[in-house]
Amino acid sequence: MNRGKKERLGRGLEALLGDFMEEGVPPDAGEVKLLPVGEIRPNPFQPRQEFSPEDLGELAKSIDANGLLQPLLVRPRPGEGAEWELVAGERRLRAVVQLGWSEVPAWIRDVDDQTLLVLALVENLQRESLGALEEAEGYRVLSESFGLTQGEIAEAVGKNRSTVANTLRLLNLPPSVRRLLTSGVLSAGHVRPLVALEDPIRAGDIAKKAAREGWSVRQVEEEAKAKRPKKNKASSTASPPGDPLFLALQEELRRVLGTRVKLRKGRKGKGVIEVPFLGPEDFERIFALLAGREASEVLE
């Protein structure tokens, strides 16, 4: 690893990993060994979920023409058996699988689960290939599973603590907004102002409008800060006035389903639950939440 990268990652990474990342070569990993590709299992803490087929194709062509310039990094797989678990090099492994390689050069190193996750995060952050939510999920695991504070996470991956905190807050966005972020329709800058909104329905509505009309980040910020006009309580809810139970249940259904659910109470304890949807894609999303399976699975 060059000096610029090391400074970017921060001294915390050295404290966490020792000299493990120095020059990209584990100092006590020994010689490079050829391992069967079929015996290498993916990194279970890999934060990156999406791999561009185009990028993998280009990498495969480069490896085919020039060879694998940097071996994979693996650890003995926990438990019985002689298989290996990938520590770093997910893209390289996928590329050689595409090429049909039966063996691949690798360094072998014993590392714990915390180091495994940090290495996967660092490898992806260096390439700026992680999505905002993937990055946030990696930070969440470091915090909840390994007990790291936001400051320790920031030091380990070479970012400001405020950056880590703001990224983690993206996990609080309603599902409809997270989908727009994951698909690339909206950027992290677009959705950050929506984190502070207490009403998930309003956050979803602003996000959908921003995506539909091509709003700038500033426009989203201004809309999120704008005060909503007060509505007549009788027209804003379908439940009877003075029934806090129905109001609370209605708001919870709205939060979970990400749409303006209405509870209509009838006589003798009967009633109707209305669940509106905005189009085919929104219908499939809500159906999956309610049914616990995709609509396409039912129609097969």
KEPA-28814 format. One record per residue (C-alpha): residue in one letter; x, y, z; residue number from 1. Coordinates in pm, 1 decimal. Example, Ala and Ser with C-alpha at 12.3 -4.5 7.8 and 13.67 -1.06 7.14 Angstrom:
<rs>
+------+----------+----------+----------+-----+
! rest !       c1 !       c2 !       c3 !  nr !
+------+----------+----------+----------+-----+
!    A !   1230.0 !   -450.0 !    780.0 !   1 !
!    S !   1367.0 !   -106.0 !    714.0 !   2 !
+------+----------+----------+----------+-----+
</rs>
This chain:
<rs>
+------+----------+----------+----------+-----+
! rest !       c1 !       c2 !       c3 !  nr !
+------+----------+----------+----------+-----+
!    M !      0.0 !      0.0 !      0.0 !   1 !
!    N !    140.4 !    338.6 !    -90.8 !   2 !
!    R !    189.9 !    619.8 !    157.5 !   3 !
!    G !   -108.0 !    819.7 !     29.9 !   4 !
!    K !   -349.1 !    532.5 !     89.5 !   5 !
!    K !   -208.5 !    462.4 !    431.1 !   6 !
!    E !   -249.8 !    824.1 !    541.4 !   7 !
!    R !   -602.5 !    822.5 !    403.7 !   8 !
!    L !   -692.7 !    515.5 !    611.7 !   9 !
!    G !   -561.0 !    665.7 !    933.9 !  10 !
!    R !   -343.4 !    538.3 !   1216.7 !  11 !
!    G !   -636.0 !    347.2 !   1366.3 !  12 !
!    L !   -612.7 !     88.4 !   1092.8 !  13 !
!    E !   -252.8 !     13.9 !   1186.3 !  14 !
!    A !   -355.1 !    -23.9 !   1550.7 !  15 !
!    L !   -632.4 !   -263.2 !   1451.1 !  16 !
!    L !   -444.3 !   -465.6 !   1190.9 !  17 !
!    G !    -80.0 !   -416.2 !   1287.8 !  18 !
!    D !    146.4 !   -406.4 !    981.2 !  19 !
!    F !    -95.9 !   -632.8 !    796.3 !  20 !
!    M !   -165.5 !   -382.9 !    518.3 !  21 !
!    E !    194.1 !   -269.7 !    466.1 !  22 !
!    E !    271.0 !   -278.3 !     93.7 !  23 !
!    G !    -36.7 !   -500.4 !     50.5 !  24 !
!    V !    165.0 !   -805.9 !    166.5 !  25 !
!    P !    107.3 !   -976.8 !    502.8 !  26 !
!    P !    459.5 !   -986.1 !    655.5 !  27 !
!    D !    419.3 !  -1331.9 !    810.1 !  28 !
!    A !    191.9 !  -1488.8 !    549.6 !  29 !
!    G !    472.6 !  -1689.1 !    396.9 !  30 !
!    E !    488.6 !  -1790.9 !     36.7 !  31 !
!    V !    205.2 !  -1771.0 !   -209.5 !  32 !
!    K !     21.5 !  -2101.6 !   -246.9 !  33 !
!    L !   -205.2 !  -2231.8 !   -520.2 !  34 !
!    L !   -547.2 !  -2316.7 !   -376.4 !  35 !
!    P !   -845.4 !  -2485.6 !   -546.7 !  36 !
!    V !  -1094.2 !  -2214.2 !   -645.3 !  37 !
!    G !  -1383.4 !  -2438.3 !   -542.6 !  38 !
!    E !  -1256.9 !  -2455.7 !   -184.4 !  39 !
!    I !  -1257.2 !  -2079.4 !   -126.7 !  40 !
!    R !  -1574.9 !  -1950.5 !     36.2 !  41 !
!    P !  -1687.6 !  -1583.4 !     19.3 !  42 !
!    N !  -1614.0 !  -1341.2 !    299.0 !  43 !
!    P !  -1921.8 !  -1364.6 !    527.2 !  44 !
!    F !  -1867.3 !  -1002.3 !    631.8 !  45 !
!    Q !  -1840.9 !   -866.2 !    278.0 !  46 !
!    P !  -2032.8 !   -534.5 !    293.7 !  47 !
!    R !  -2058.7 !   -497.5 !    -82.4 !  48 !
!    Q !  -2373.0 !   -660.5 !   -223.3 !  49 !
!    E !  -2369.9 !   -543.1 !   -585.6 !  50 !
!    F !  -2092.9 !   -626.3 !   -834.3 !  51 !
!    S !  -2111.7 !   -468.7 !  -1178.3 !  52 !
!    P !  -2102.5 !   -738.5 !  -1450.2 !  53 !
!    E !  -1927.4 !   -489.8 !  -1680.2 !  54 !
!    D !  -1651.7 !   -416.4 !  -1426.7 !  55 !
!    L !  -1603.2 !   -786.8 !  -1354.3 !  56 !
!    G !  -1582.7 !   -858.5 !  -1727.2 !  57 !
!    E !  -1312.1 !   -595.2 !  -1772.7 !  58 !
!    L !  -1117.5 !   -729.5 !  -1475.2 !  59 !
!    A !  -1144.1 !  -1084.8 !  -1611.0 !  60 !
!    K !  -1004.0 !   -970.0 !  -1947.0 !  61 !
!    S !   -715.4 !   -794.4 !  -1773.0 !  62 !
!    I !   -633.1 !  -1101.5 !  -1562.0 !  63 !
!    D !   -657.2 !  -1325.0 !  -1867.3 !  64 !
!    A !   -410.2 !  -1103.3 !  -2053.9 !  65 !
!    N !   -169.5 !  -1013.7 !  -1772.2 !  66 !
!    G !   -220.4 !  -1277.1 !  -1504.3 !  67 !
!    L !   -327.6 !  -1218.6 !  -1144.2 !  68 !
!    L !    -89.6 !   -945.6 !  -1030.2 !  69 !
!    Q !   -196.3 !   -958.9 !   -663.5 !  70 !
!    P !   -284.5 !  -1292.6 !   -497.6 !  71 !
!    L !   -600.5 !  -1336.5 !   -295.1 !  72 !
!    L !   -587.6 !  -1325.8 !     83.1 !  73 !
!    V !   -759.2 !  -1611.2 !    267.1 !  74 !
!    R !   -786.7 !  -1758.1 !    613.9 !  75 !
!    P !   -849.4 !  -2118.1 !    724.1 !  76 !
!    R !  -1224.7 !  -2159.3 !    734.0 !  77 !
!    P !  -1352.6 !  -2189.0 !   1093.6 !  78 !
!    G !  -1477.3 !  -2536.0 !   1179.7 !  79 !
!    E !  -1401.0 !  -2871.3 !   1025.0 !  80 !
!    G !  -1271.3 !  -2926.4 !    675.2 !  81 !
!    A !   -978.5 !  -2798.4 !    472.6 !  82 !
!    E !  -1165.9 !  -2517.9 !    299.1 !  83 !
!    W !  -1066.8 !  -2152.6 !    299.3 !  84 !
!    E !  -1252.0 !  -1827.6 !    361.7 !  85 !
!    L !  -1181.2 !  -1517.6 !    156.8 !  86 !
!    V !  -1036.7 !  -1220.1 !    347.0 !  87 !
!    A !   -967.7 !   -981.3 !     58.2 !  88 !
!    G !  -1003.4 !  -1003.2 !   -319.8 !  89 !
!    E !  -1374.4 !  -1067.4 !   -384.7 !  90 !
!    R !  -1364.8 !   -908.3 !   -732.3 !  91 !
!    R !  -1050.4 !  -1100.4 !   -826.6 !  92 !
!    L !  -1206.4 !  -1428.1 !   -710.5 !  93 !
!    R !  -1523.6 !  -1366.6 !   -911.0 !  94 !
!    A !  -1315.2 !  -1277.5 !  -1215.7 !  95 !
!    V !  -1106.6 !  -1596.4 !  -1207.2 !  96 !
!    V !  -1426.3 !  -1798.4 !  -1161.0 !  97 !
!    Q !  -1553.4 !  -1636.0 !  -1482.4 !  98 !
!    L !  -1230.3 !  -1740.6 !  -1651.8 !  99 !
!    G !  -1278.9 !  -2098.8 !  -1538.9 ! 100 !
!    W !   -959.7 !  -2120.3 !  -1332.3 ! 101 !
!    S !   -932.5 !  -2431.8 !  -1117.6 ! 102 !
!    E !   -658.4 !  -2289.0 !   -892.6 ! 103 !
!    V !   -567.8 !  -1938.8 !   -777.3 ! 104 !
!    P !   -261.1 !  -1800.4 !   -594.2 ! 105 !
!    A !   -331.4 !  -1684.1 !   -238.2 ! 106 !
!    W !   -166.9 !  -1579.6 !     85.8 ! 107 !
!    I !   -294.4 !  -1757.2 !    395.9 ! 108 !
!    R !   -332.7 !  -1567.2 !    719.5 ! 109 !
!    D !   -519.9 !  -1629.2 !   1045.2 ! 110 !
!    V !   -738.9 !  -1325.5 !   1114.6 ! 111 !
!    D !  -1036.5 !  -1278.2 !   1346.1 ! 112 !
!    D !  -1387.3 !  -1177.8 !   1236.7 ! 113 !
!    Q !  -1337.8 !   -810.3 !   1325.4 ! 114 !
!    T !  -1025.8 !   -784.7 !   1111.0 ! 115 !
!    L !  -1208.4 !   -969.1 !    832.3 ! 116 !
!    L !  -1484.8 !   -707.6 !    825.6 ! 117 !
!    V !  -1250.3 !   -409.2 !    848.7 ! 118 !
!    L !  -1034.5 !   -541.4 !    564.3 ! 119 !
!    A !  -1340.3 !   -590.3 !    344.0 ! 120 !
!    L !  -1459.7 !   -238.3 !    423.9 ! 121 !
!    V !  -1118.7 !    -84.8 !    358.3 ! 122 !
!    E !  -1069.9 !   -271.5 !     30.9 ! 123 !
!    N !  -1402.4 !   -142.0 !   -101.8 ! 124 !
!    L !  -1366.5 !    210.7 !     36.9 ! 125 !
!    Q !  -1028.7 !    244.5 !   -135.7 ! 126 !
!    R !  -1200.0 !    174.0 !   -466.7 ! 127 !
!    E !  -1501.4 !    390.9 !   -371.8 ! 128 !
!    S !  -1717.0 !     99.8 !   -483.1 ! 129 !
!    L !  -1945.9 !     62.8 !   -182.6 ! 130 !
!    G !  -2297.0 !    198.7 !   -194.7 ! 131 !
!    A !  -2394.1 !    432.2 !     90.7 ! 132 !
!    L !  -2622.4 !    174.3 !    251.5 ! 133 !
!    E !  -2364.6 !   -103.3 !    212.7 ! 134 !
!    E !  -2110.6 !    119.3 !    387.0 ! 135 !
!    A !  -2363.2 !    199.1 !    661.4 ! 136 !
!    E !  -2436.9 !   -169.9 !    713.1 ! 137 !
!    G !  -2065.4 !   -243.2 !    749.4 ! 138 !
!    Y !  -2035.3 !     26.6 !   1015.5 ! 139 !
!    R !  -2344.0 !   -111.8 !   1192.0 ! 140 !
!    V !  -2188.8 !   -458.1 !   1216.0 ! 141 !
!    L !  -1864.2 !   -311.7 !   1352.5 ! 142 !
!    S !  -2066.1 !   -124.7 !   1614.1 ! 143 !
!    E !  -2320.0 !   -389.1 !   1715.7 ! 144 !
!    S !  -2123.0 !   -710.6 !   1669.4 ! 145 !
!    F !  -1777.1 !   -591.6 !   1774.3 ! 146 !
!    G !  -1861.6 !   -305.4 !   2010.6 ! 147 !
!    L !  -1661.6 !    -36.6 !   1829.0 ! 148 !
!    T !  -1758.9 !    324.4 !   1893.0 ! 149 !
!    Q !  -1821.7 !    561.0 !   1604.1 ! 150 !
!    G !  -1488.7 !    724.4 !   1678.0 ! 151 !
!    E !  -1304.0 !    391.9 !   1662.7 ! 152 !
!    I !  -1478.1 !    299.7 !   1337.3 ! 153 !
!    A !  -1388.4 !    637.8 !   1188.6 ! 154 !
!    E !  -1023.9 !    600.1 !   1289.4 ! 155 !
!    A !  -1006.5 !    245.8 !   1152.4 ! 156 !
!    V !  -1139.0 !    333.0 !    806.5 ! 157 !
!    G !   -982.5 !    679.2 !    783.1 ! 158 !
!    K !  -1297.4 !    891.8 !    792.0 ! 159 !
!    N !  -1431.3 !   1165.4 !   1019.8 ! 160 !
!    R !  -1655.1 !   1053.0 !   1305.0 ! 161 !
!    S !  -1932.2 !   1280.6 !   1177.3 ! 162 !
!    T !  -1913.7 !   1108.1 !    837.5 ! 163 !
!    V !  -1956.7 !    767.9 !   1001.1 ! 164 !
!    A !  -2245.3 !    897.1 !   1214.8 ! 165 !
!    N !  -2425.0 !   1050.1 !    916.2 ! 166 !
!    T !  -2377.1 !    733.3 !    712.4 ! 167 !
!    L !  -2520.3 !    517.4 !    992.0 ! 168 !
!    R !  -2829.6 !    739.6 !   1007.5 ! 169 !
!    L !  -2916.3 !    636.2 !    651.5 ! 170 !
!    L !  -3026.7 !    300.7 !    795.7 ! 171 !
!    N !  -3316.4 !    485.3 !    963.7 ! 172 !
!    L !  -3467.9 !    586.7 !    629.4 ! 173 !
!    P !  -3799.7 !    423.6 !    534.1 ! 174 !
!    P !  -3777.5 !    130.1 !    289.6 ! 175 !
!    S !  -3915.2 !    328.5 !     -5.8 ! 176 !
!    V !  -3636.1 !    587.8 !     27.5 ! 177 !
!    R !  -3365.4 !    324.1 !     75.4 ! 178 !
!    R !  -3471.7 !    155.7 !   -248.0 ! 179 !
!    L !  -3433.6 !    480.6 !   -443.3 ! 180 !
!    L !  -3087.0 !    523.6 !   -292.7 ! 181 !
!    T !  -2978.0 !    165.1 !   -360.6 ! 182 !
!    S !  -3098.1 !    178.7 !   -721.6 ! 183 !
!    G !  -2899.9 !    498.6 !   -781.3 ! 184 !
!    V !  -3208.0 !    705.7 !   -863.4 ! 185 !
!    L !  -3121.1 !    934.4 !   -569.9 ! 186 !
!    S !  -2780.9 !   1003.4 !   -418.5 ! 187 !
!    A !  -2683.4 !    993.5 !    -51.9 ! 188 !
!    G !  -2684.4 !   1373.6 !    -61.4 ! 189 !
!    H !  -3048.0 !   1370.8 !   -172.9 ! 190 !
!    V !  -3174.3 !   1143.7 !    102.7 ! 191 !
!    R !  -2968.7 !   1273.8 !    397.8 ! 192 !
!    P !  -3208.8 !   1565.2 !    468.5 ! 193 !
!    L !  -3492.4 !   1311.7 !    494.1 ! 194 !
!    V !  -3331.6 !   1128.3 !    787.3 ! 195 !
!    A !  -3439.5 !   1404.2 !   1025.5 ! 196 !
!    L !  -3807.6 !   1380.0 !    926.6 ! 197 !
!    E !  -4019.9 !   1204.2 !   1186.8 ! 198 !
!    D !  -4293.2 !   1117.8 !    935.8 ! 199 !
!    P !  -4175.8 !    827.9 !    712.5 ! 200 !
!    I !  -4468.0 !    884.6 !    476.6 ! 201 !
!    R !  -4362.8 !   1243.0 !    413.5 ! 202 !
!    A !  -4000.5 !   1134.5 !    365.8 ! 203 !
!    G !  -4112.9 !    878.1 !    109.0 ! 204 !
!    D !  -4333.0 !   1129.0 !    -72.0 ! 205 !
!    I !  -4049.9 !   1383.5 !    -98.3 ! 206 !
!    A !  -3807.1 !   1118.0 !   -222.5 ! 207 !
!    K !  -4046.4 !    993.5 !   -489.6 ! 208 !
!    K !  -4118.5 !   1347.6 !   -607.9 ! 209 !
!    A !  -3746.9 !   1429.6 !   -615.1 ! 210 !
!    A !  -3679.8 !   1120.7 !   -825.0 ! 211 !
!    R !  -3972.1 !   1185.1 !  -1059.0 ! 212 !
!    E !  -3893.0 !   1553.1 !  -1117.5 ! 213 !
!    G !  -3513.0 !   1534.1 !  -1103.4 ! 214 !
!    W !  -3469.3 !   1760.2 !   -802.4 ! 215 !
!    S !  -3130.7 !   1886.6 !   -690.1 ! 216 !
!    V !  -2999.5 !   1818.5 !   -338.9 ! 217 !
!    R !  -3081.4 !   2177.6 !   -245.3 ! 218 !
!    Q !  -3442.9 !   2135.4 !   -353.5 ! 219 !
!    V !  -3478.5 !   1827.5 !   -134.1 ! 220 !
!    E !  -3325.2 !   2014.8 !    159.8 ! 221 !
!    E !  -3567.7 !   2304.3 !    118.0 ! 222 !
!    E !  -3869.6 !   2074.7 !     90.6 ! 223 !
!    A !  -3763.2 !   1877.0 !    398.6 ! 224 !
!    K !  -3728.1 !   2199.2 !    599.9 ! 225 !
!    A !  -4061.4 !   2343.8 !    484.4 ! 226 !
!    K !  -4336.6 !   2341.2 !    743.6 ! 227 !
!    R !  -4642.3 !   2140.2 !    648.4 ! 228 !
!    P !  -4976.0 !   2319.8 !    661.6 ! 229 !
!    K !  -5193.4 !   2206.2 !    949.4 ! 230 !
!    K !  -5472.9 !   1976.8 !    847.0 ! 231 !
!    N !  -5815.0 !   1933.1 !    996.0 ! 232 !
!    K !  -5797.6 !   1626.0 !   1215.6 ! 233 !
!    A !  -6130.5 !   1500.4 !   1089.2 ! 234 !
!    S !  -6004.8 !   1491.7 !    729.7 ! 235 !
!    S !  -5652.3 !   1368.2 !    802.5 ! 236 !
!    T !  -5753.1 !   1039.6 !    957.4 ! 237 !
!    A !  -6020.3 !    783.8 !    891.4 ! 238 !
!    S !  -6040.4 !    669.5 !   1251.7 ! 239 !
!    P !  -6297.8 !    823.9 !   1487.5 ! 240 !
!    P !  -6189.7 !   1140.5 !   1674.0 ! 241 !
!    G !  -6063.0 !   1067.6 !   2020.7 ! 242 !
!    D !  -5964.9 !    704.7 !   1946.9 ! 243 !
!    P !  -5588.9 !    703.3 !   2024.7 ! 244 !
!    L !  -5565.7 !    326.1 !   1981.0 ! 245 !
!    F !  -5674.7 !    335.0 !   1617.6 ! 246 !
!    L !  -5458.7 !    637.8 !   1549.8 ! 247 !
!    A !  -5151.3 !    465.4 !   1694.1 ! 248 !
!    L !  -5218.8 !    143.7 !   1498.8 ! 249 !
!    Q !  -5276.3 !    338.8 !   1177.9 ! 250 !
!    E !  -4949.4 !    529.6 !   1216.6 ! 251 !
!    E !  -4757.9 !    207.4 !   1283.1 ! 252 !
!    L !  -4901.4 !     43.7 !    970.0 ! 253 !
!    R !  -4805.5 !    352.5 !    769.0 ! 254 !
!    R !  -4451.3 !    336.6 !    903.3 ! 255 !
!    V !  -4406.1 !    -35.2 !    833.8 ! 256 !
!    L !  -4565.0 !    -37.5 !    487.3 ! 257 !
!    G !  -4438.3 !    303.3 !    374.5 ! 258 !
!    T !  -4776.2 !    413.3 !    239.2 ! 259 !
!    R !  -5082.7 !    604.3 !    363.8 ! 260 !
!    V !  -5272.8 !    318.4 !    524.3 ! 261 !
!    K !  -5624.7 !    407.2 !    645.2 ! 262 !
!    L !  -5819.1 !    228.7 !    917.1 ! 263 !
!    R !  -6196.5 !    265.3 !    879.1 ! 264 !
!    K !  -6387.7 !    151.4 !   1185.6 ! 265 !
!    G !  -6741.4 !     23.8 !   1132.8 ! 266 !
!    R !  -7009.0 !   -111.8 !   1359.0 ! 267 !
!    K !  -6983.2 !   -409.6 !   1592.7 ! 268 !
!    G !  -6602.4 !   -408.0 !   1581.3 ! 269 !
!    K !  -6586.8 !   -448.6 !   1205.6 ! 270 !
!    G !  -6384.5 !   -227.4 !    973.0 ! 271 !
!    V !  -6166.3 !   -191.8 !    667.5 ! 272 !
!    I !  -5790.4 !   -151.4 !    619.8 ! 273 !
!    E !  -5707.0 !     44.6 !    304.6 ! 274 !
!    V !  -5352.8 !      4.9 !    167.9 ! 275 !
!    P !  -5295.9 !    231.5 !   -135.4 ! 276 !
!    F !  -5010.8 !    178.9 !   -381.5 ! 277 !
!    L !  -4860.4 !    415.9 !   -637.9 ! 278 !
!    G !  -4795.7 !    176.0 !   -923.4 ! 279 !
!    P !  -4693.4 !   -179.5 !  -1014.3 ! 280 !
!    E !  -4352.4 !   -155.9 !   -848.1 ! 281 !
!    D !  -4499.0 !    -12.0 !   -528.2 ! 282 !
!    F !  -4767.8 !   -282.9 !   -529.6 ! 283 !
!    E !  -4503.9 !   -557.0 !   -551.6 ! 284 !
!    R !  -4311.5 !   -397.6 !   -264.5 ! 285 !
!    I !  -4618.5 !   -381.2 !    -39.7 ! 286 !
!    F !  -4730.2 !   -731.3 !   -140.9 ! 287 !
!    A !  -4391.5 !   -872.9 !    -38.6 ! 288 !
!    L !  -4414.4 !   -698.8 !    299.3 ! 289 !
!    L !  -4764.0 !   -831.1 !    365.0 ! 290 !
!    A !  -4733.9 !  -1179.1 !    219.0 ! 291 !
!    G !  -4372.9 !  -1251.8 !    309.0 ! 292 !
!    R !  -4296.0 !  -1356.7 !    -49.8 ! 293 !
!    E !  -4262.1 !  -1193.6 !   -390.5 ! 294 !
!    A !  -4568.1 !  -1157.1 !   -613.9 ! 295 !
!    S !  -4377.1 !  -1329.3 !   -894.7 ! 296 !
!    E !  -4342.4 !  -1641.2 !   -679.6 ! 297 !
!    V !  -4720.4 !  -1666.3 !   -641.2 ! 298 !
!    L !  -4780.7 !  -1621.0 !  -1013.8 ! 299 !
!    E !  -4529.4 !  -1883.1 !  -1128.3 ! 300 !
+------+----------+----------+----------+-----+
</rs>
